Amino acid sequence: MGRRLVPLTLDNLPDLPPRCRACVFWELDPVSGEAAVKAGTPETEKEAWISAVLLEWGSCGRLAYVDDVPVGYVLYAPPAYVPRATAFPTSPVSPDAVQLMTGWIVPEYQGQGLGRAMVQTVAKDLLRREFKAVEAFGNARWKEPACVLPADHLLAVGFKTVRPHPTYPRLRLELRTMLSWKEDVELALDRLLGKVHKEPVLRPL
């Protein structure tokens, strides 16, 4: 079984899960996001966002393929490129960190190390760019797959709370720590990026 991890580009953007391809939760502020959905243009807005970040900052995501079939992805960017981040009560993301926006793995391919591989690839990429950490907004009341990652899973894989909140704490993970995790924590990464759920439709975690 051949697998590969590649940077997200405009060419492979269509390989995102359909619901994620048309989701602009993080890419637009709440008002603009709602307007895009009403206008039926979220996919266009998503492509425009990816294009702008690629041109101005560089790679902002990774896609995982198994036998040339897309099976997962992660999306990340500096907070300046993530308008929705300012809408959280625990904003802002630290200036030395990149925001882990969202991630997901097809249920059939969870537990195979893809989550670990993707996050380690992101960590190496960001270390080369001289960033020190990854931060994420967690959902402490997470019940089902959504765009905001569950806080307890972030904590389970080594993130630490830097600003507590009953619903949306902000958490941080030092990049060099990320690259030295033990196997048991690496397995937890797969849970973070590939939470098993019963819904037949592909959705971001």
C-alpha positions as CSV (number, residue, x, y, z in Angstrom):
1,M,0.0,0.0,0.0
2,G,1.7,3.2,-1.2
3,R,1.1,6.4,0.7
4,R,2.4,9.9,0.2
5,L,2.0,13.3,1.8
6,V,1.9,16.3,-0.5
7,P,1.5,20.1,0.0
8,L,-2.0,21.5,-0.6
9,T,-2.1,23.4,-3.9
10,L,-4.8,24.7,-6.2
11,D,-4.2,21.7,-8.4
12,N,-5.1,19.2,-5.7
13,L,-7.6,21.4,-3.8
14,P,-10.5,19.4,-5.4
15,D,-9.2,16.3,-3.5
16,L,-10.4,17.8,-0.2
17,P,-13.6,16.1,1.1
18,P,-16.6,17.7,-0.6
19,R,-17.9,19.4,2.6
20,C,-14.5,20.7,3.4
21,R,-14.0,21.9,-0.1
22,A,-17.1,24.1,0.3
23,C,-16.4,25.2,3.9
24,V,-15.1,28.7,4.7
25,F,-15.5,28.6,8.4
26,W,-11.9,29.6,9.1
27,E,-11.1,31.3,5.9
28,L,-13.7,34.1,6.2
29,D,-15.0,36.2,9.1
30,P,-18.5,35.1,10.3
31,V,-20.4,37.8,8.4
32,S,-18.5,37.2,5.1
33,G,-18.7,33.4,5.5
34,E,-22.5,33.6,5.9
35,A,-22.7,35.9,2.9
36,A,-20.7,33.5,0.8
37,V,-22.9,30.5,1.7
38,K,-26.0,32.5,0.9
39,A,-24.5,33.6,-2.5
40,G,-23.5,30.0,-3.2
41,T,-19.8,30.9,-3.6
42,P,-18.0,29.2,-0.7
43,E,-15.9,27.0,-3.1
44,T,-14.8,30.1,-5.0
45,E,-13.9,31.8,-1.8
46,K,-12.0,28.8,-0.5
47,E,-9.9,28.7,-3.7
48,A,-9.2,32.4,-3.5
49,W,-8.1,32.0,0.1
50,I,-5.8,29.1,-0.7
51,S,-4.4,31.0,-3.7
52,A,-3.6,34.2,-1.6
53,V,-2.0,32.3,1.2
54,L,0.2,30.2,-1.2
55,L,1.3,33.4,-3.0
56,E,2.0,35.4,0.1
57,W,3.1,32.8,2.7
58,G,3.5,29.4,1.1
59,S,2.2,26.0,1.8
60,C,-0.8,26.0,4.2
61,G,-1.9,22.4,4.2
62,R,-1.0,18.8,3.6
63,L,-3.0,16.1,1.8
64,A,-2.5,12.4,2.4
65,Y,-2.9,9.8,-0.3
66,V,-3.0,6.0,-0.2
67,D,-2.6,4.3,-3.5
68,D,-3.4,7.7,-5.1
69,V,-6.7,8.0,-3.3
70,P,-7.0,11.2,-1.0
71,V,-7.7,10.0,2.5
72,G,-6.9,13.0,4.8
73,Y,-5.7,16.5,5.2
74,V,-4.6,19.2,7.6
75,L,-4.9,22.9,7.2
76,Y,-2.7,25.6,8.9
77,A,-1.7,29.2,8.6
78,P,-0.5,32.2,10.5
79,P,-3.4,33.8,12.4
80,A,-3.2,36.9,10.2
81,Y,-4.6,34.7,7.4
82,V,-7.4,33.2,9.5
83,P,-10.2,35.8,9.9
84,R,-12.4,33.5,12.0
85,A,-9.7,33.3,14.7
86,T,-10.5,36.8,15.8
87,A,-14.1,35.8,16.6
88,F,-13.0,33.5,19.5
89,P,-13.1,34.7,23.1
90,T,-9.5,33.4,23.7
91,S,-7.9,35.2,20.7
92,P,-5.3,36.2,19.6
93,V,-3.0,33.3,18.6
94,S,0.6,34.0,19.8
95,P,2.8,35.9,17.3
96,D,5.4,33.1,17.3
97,A,2.8,30.4,16.4
98,V,0.9,29.1,13.4
99,Q,-2.7,28.1,13.8
100,L,-3.7,24.5,13.3
101,M,-7.1,25.2,11.8
102,T,-8.6,21.7,11.2
103,G,-7.8,18.2,10.1
104,W,-9.4,15.0,9.1
105,I,-8.8,11.4,8.0
106,V,-11.2,9.0,6.2
107,P,-12.4,6.5,8.9
108,E,-11.2,3.5,7.0
109,Y,-7.6,4.8,7.1
110,Q,-7.4,5.9,10.7
111,G,-5.0,4.2,13.1
112,Q,-2.4,3.7,10.4
113,G,0.0,6.5,11.4
114,L,-1.3,9.0,8.8
115,G,-2.2,11.6,11.4
116,R,1.3,11.4,13.0
117,A,3.0,11.6,9.6
118,M,1.0,14.7,8.5
119,V,1.5,16.6,11.8
120,Q,5.2,15.8,11.8
121,T,5.5,17.0,8.3
122,V,3.8,20.2,9.2
123,A,6.1,20.6,12.2
124,K,9.2,20.2,10.1
125,D,7.8,22.7,7.5
126,L,7.1,25.3,10.2
127,L,10.5,24.8,12.0
128,R,12.2,25.6,8.7
129,R,10.2,28.8,8.6
130,E,11.4,29.6,12.2
131,F,8.1,29.3,13.9
132,K,8.2,28.0,17.5
133,A,4.8,26.5,18.0
134,V,1.4,25.5,16.8
135,E,-1.7,26.8,18.5
136,A,-5.3,25.8,18.1
137,F,-8.7,26.7,19.5
138,G,-10.3,23.7,21.1
139,N,-14.0,23.0,21.7
140,A,-14.3,21.9,25.3
141,R,-17.9,20.9,24.7
142,W,-17.3,18.9,21.5
143,K,-20.1,16.5,20.7
144,E,-19.8,15.7,17.0
145,P,-17.5,16.4,14.0
146,A,-17.1,20.1,13.3
147,C,-14.5,22.7,12.2
148,V,-13.2,23.3,15.7
149,L,-11.1,20.4,17.1
150,P,-12.0,18.8,20.4
151,A,-10.1,20.3,23.3
152,D,-9.6,17.0,25.1
153,H,-7.9,15.4,22.1
154,L,-5.6,18.4,21.7
155,L,-4.6,18.0,25.4
156,A,-4.2,14.3,25.0
157,V,-1.5,14.7,22.3
158,G,0.5,17.2,24.2
159,F,-1.1,20.6,23.7
160,K,-1.1,22.8,26.8
161,T,-3.8,25.4,27.7
162,V,-2.5,28.9,27.4
163,R,-5.8,30.7,27.8
164,P,-8.6,28.8,29.5
165,H,-12.3,29.2,28.6
166,P,-15.3,27.0,29.4
167,T,-16.0,26.4,25.7
168,Y,-13.1,27.6,23.5
169,P,-9.8,27.4,25.2
170,R,-6.7,28.2,23.3
171,L,-4.0,25.5,23.3
172,R,-0.3,25.4,22.3
173,L,2.2,22.8,21.3
174,E,5.9,23.5,21.0
175,L,7.1,22.3,17.6
176,R,10.3,20.6,18.8
177,T,8.2,18.7,21.3
178,M,5.9,17.6,18.5
179,L,8.8,16.0,16.7
180,S,9.9,14.0,19.7
181,W,6.6,12.4,20.8
182,K,6.6,8.8,21.9
183,E,4.5,6.1,20.1
184,D,1.6,6.3,22.5
185,V,1.1,10.0,22.0
186,E,1.6,9.6,18.2
187,L,-1.3,7.2,18.2
188,A,-3.4,9.8,19.9
189,L,-2.6,12.1,17.0
190,D,-4.5,9.7,14.8
191,R,-7.5,10.1,17.1
192,L,-7.2,13.8,16.9
193,L,-7.1,13.9,13.1
194,G,-9.3,10.9,12.5
195,K,-12.1,10.7,15.1
196,V,-14.3,7.7,14.2
197,H,-17.9,8.7,13.6
198,K,-20.9,7.1,12.0
199,E,-21.8,9.8,9.6
200,P,-21.5,8.7,5.9
201,V,-20.7,12.2,4.7
202,L,-17.1,13.4,4.8
203,R,-16.9,16.2,7.3
204,P,-14.0,18.1,9.0
205,L,-13.3,17.1,12.5
